[in-house]
Amino acid sequence: MDLKNRVAMVTGAGSGIGKATALELSRHGCTCVLVGRIENKLAQVLDQVRSLAPDSMLAVCDVSNKTQVKQTVQTVYERYGHIDILVNNAGIMVVKLFADLSDEEFDRHMTINYDGAVYFIRELLPIMKKHASGTIVNMASVGGKLNLPGLTANTASKAALYAFSESLYNELKDEGIHVAVILPGGTSTGLFESTYNKLGEYYRDQSTMPPERVARSIREAIEKERFETVVPLSNRLFIGFHSVFPGFFRKWVMRRLRGYLK
Ligand SMILES: NC(=O)c1ccc[n+]([C@@H]2O[C@H](COP(=O)([O-])OP(=O)(O)OC[C@H]3O[C@@H](n4cnc5c(N)ncnc54)[C@H](OP(=O)(O)O)[C@@H]3O)[C@@H](O)[C@H]2O)c1
């Protein structure tokens, strides 16, 4: 898809990968709608985005609230008359062993990381179908393929989003609507802010990829209509190792992580 004069909605655009994506897309010709829960975070990003794409706007919306999602999509469609790109990026991650994770923490991963994306697609799909055009980008994770300890809720939500995305891709590929899924490795963002244990700190310290690198991959996935993007590409080695030699992979992981699980 050519990005010139497109309207792109980016959820979780107040920080990290979402912020970098909004800036990347606006630099390449998109008008952006910044979606998130906290208005002043979005407003700061909007100032930067508007210097590149003056007609951009922000929308305060909790992606896990179906009614808010519906209203947000309606408002944006009324304003622009088209919505061409949806980047389902909003997400949370709590690093804890399953035994220590509350029901509320577990459910929150599913309602934000998975249901939130589905709610947006539900509302936007009729619009994209009407225009016979659109791109939906879902933010999964390399973690959703490797199933590391301390991330049960996160990996479950991301694996579900990946599976949903592939099925939807197959349904829509002949209708002019492209579905893409992004699997970043550890990225240096605020996602790890609520992490106060050894394992979370270990994961955080391994997460050094700049969010701008992921944003570039998102932009390329949209332009080149690619389904799956693993970033960095070298993580394909881990995914391949895990799928071909799962037993060896688990032993290798546990040798590295055992000391962090207590
Ligand atoms: N960082 C990594 O290593 C990594 C690796 C793989 C995948 N990812 C995925 O990348 C995505 C972006 O994460 P990030 O690393 O950029 O972390 P981040 O800086 O914490 O960004 C997450 C964004 O999601 C928003 N958000 C959270 N809950 C929301 C809700 N209910 N409604 C609307 N917005 C909500 C947050 O904004 P508000 O709190 O202001 O609403 C925040 O701006 C996530 O889906 C994450 O799982 C990250």
The ligand as a Tripos MOL2 file, in Angstrom:
@<TRIPOS>MOLECULE
LIG
   48    52     1     0     0
SMALL
NO_CHARGES

@<TRIPOS>ATOM
      1 N1          8.8780   -3.8700   24.3120 N.am      1 LIG1
      2 C1          9.0310   -5.1200   23.8920 C.2       1 LIG1
      3 O1         10.0520   -5.7760   24.1700 O.2       1 LIG1
      4 C2          7.9630   -5.7540   23.0510 C.ar      1 LIG1
      5 C3          8.2500   -6.9820   22.4280 C.ar      1 LIG1
      6 C4          7.2600   -7.5860   21.6760 C.ar      1 LIG1
      7 C5          6.0120   -6.9990   21.5310 C.ar      1 LIG1
      8 N2          5.7660   -5.8110   22.1630 N.ar      1 LIG1
      9 C6          4.4230   -5.2400   22.0170 C.3       1 LIG1
     10 O2          4.4970   -3.9390   21.4960 O.3       1 LIG1
     11 C7          3.3410   -3.2020   21.8830 C.3       1 LIG1
     12 C8          3.7480   -1.8160   22.3550 C.3       1 LIG1
     13 O3          4.4700   -1.9380   23.5550 O.3       1 LIG1
     14 P1          5.7250   -1.0300   23.9100 P.3       1 LIG1
     15 O4          6.8770   -1.9410   24.0670 O.co2     1 LIG1
     16 O5          5.8300    0.1230   23.0020 O.co2     1 LIG1
     17 O6          5.3430   -0.5820   25.3950 O.3       1 LIG1
     18 P2          4.7090    0.7860   25.9670 P.3       1 LIG1
     19 O7          5.6160    1.9230   25.7010 O.co2     1 LIG1
     20 O8          4.3180    0.4880   27.3650 O.co2     1 LIG1
     21 O9          3.4190    0.9720   25.0610 O.3       1 LIG1
     22 C9          2.2070    0.3400   25.2920 C.3       1 LIG1
     23 C10         1.1110    1.3400   24.9590 C.3       1 LIG1
     24 O10        -0.1460    0.6860   25.0600 O.3       1 LIG1
     25 C11        -1.0530    1.6000   25.6520 C.3       1 LIG1
     26 N3         -2.1320    0.8730   26.3360 N.ar      1 LIG1
     27 C12        -2.0160   -0.0450   27.3270 C.ar      1 LIG1
     28 N4         -3.2290   -0.4510   27.7110 N.ar      1 LIG1
     29 C13        -4.1190    0.2230   26.9390 C.ar      1 LIG1
     30 C14        -5.5290    0.2240   26.8640 C.ar      1 LIG1
     31 N5         -6.2890   -0.5290   27.6640 N.pl3     1 LIG1
     32 N6         -6.1190    1.0550   25.9600 N.ar      1 LIG1
     33 C15        -5.3790    1.8470   25.1520 C.ar      1 LIG1
     34 N7         -4.0320    1.8780   25.1730 N.ar      1 LIG1
     35 C16        -3.4180    1.0770   26.0610 C.ar      1 LIG1
     36 C17        -0.2370    2.4130   26.6170 C.3       1 LIG1
     37 O11        -0.7830    3.7000   26.7390 O.3       1 LIG1
     38 P3         -1.6600    4.2200   27.9770 P.3       1 LIG1
     39 O12        -1.2180    3.4400   29.1890 O.co2     1 LIG1
     40 O13        -1.3670    5.6470   28.0070 O.co2     1 LIG1
     41 O14        -3.0640    3.9580   27.5970 O.co2     1 LIG1
     42 C18         1.1150    2.5080   25.9170 C.3       1 LIG1
     43 O15         1.2160    3.7030   25.1730 O.3       1 LIG1
     44 C19         2.6300   -4.0490   22.9370 C.3       1 LIG1
     45 O16         1.5390   -4.7180   22.3400 O.3       1 LIG1
     46 C20         3.6920   -5.0500   23.3420 C.3       1 LIG1
     47 O17         3.1550   -6.2690   23.8140 O.3       1 LIG1
     48 C21         6.6980   -5.1770   22.8880 C.ar      1 LIG1
@<TRIPOS>BOND
     1     1     2 1
     2     2     3 2
     3     2     4 1
     4     4     5 ar
     5     4    48 ar
     6     5     6 ar
     7     6     7 ar
     8     7     8 ar
     9     8     9 1
    10     8    48 ar
    11     9    10 1
    12     9    46 1
    13    10    11 1
    14    11    12 1
    15    11    44 1
    16    12    13 1
    17    13    14 1
    18    14    15 2
    19    14    16 1
    20    14    17 1
    21    17    18 1
    22    18    19 2
    23    18    20 1
    24    18    21 1
    25    21    22 1
    26    22    23 1
    27    23    24 1
    28    23    42 1
    29    24    25 1
    30    25    26 1
    31    25    36 1
    32    26    27 ar
    33    26    35 ar
    34    27    28 ar
    35    28    29 ar
    36    29    30 ar
    37    29    35 ar
    38    30    31 1
    39    30    32 ar
    40    32    33 ar
    41    33    34 ar
    42    34    35 ar
    43    36    37 1
    44    36    42 1
    45    37    38 1
    46    38    39 2
    47    38    40 1
    48    38    41 1
    49    42    43 1
    50    44    45 1
    51    44    46 1
    52    46    47 1
@<TRIPOS>SUBSTRUCTURE
     1 LIG1         1 GROUP 0 **** ****
